Amino acid sequence: NAIMEEARAFADRPEKSLAVTVYFEPEYYSSVEARRLAEEARGRSDMPVDAMAAAVILNRYLERIRE
């Protein structure tokens, strides 16, 4: 997958220059879930769907590492 190769190449830079580990989290259905959350909020959130999807992905990662 060309996009994943590009993402891995992008992650290599901070891993090497900052000596940090970059973790990858699957993003499948994050936009769908973000839209559902926006509908549940019924207009109380003016956050763009992409930003909400990013929050969904981060939340998934945090839940996974807590287990």
DARA-V158843 format. One record per residue. OMEGA is omega in whole degrees, 0 to 359 (999 if undefined). Layout:
BEGIN
OMEGA
OMEGA
END
This chain:
BEGIN
185
181
179
177
179
179
179
177
178
181
180
184
179
178
182
186
182
182
177
176
176
180
177
179
179
183
184
179
180
178
177
179
179
178
178
179
179
178
178
179
178
175
180
181
176
180
177
182
180
179
178
178
177
178
177
180
179
179
177
180
181
177
182
183
177
184
999
END
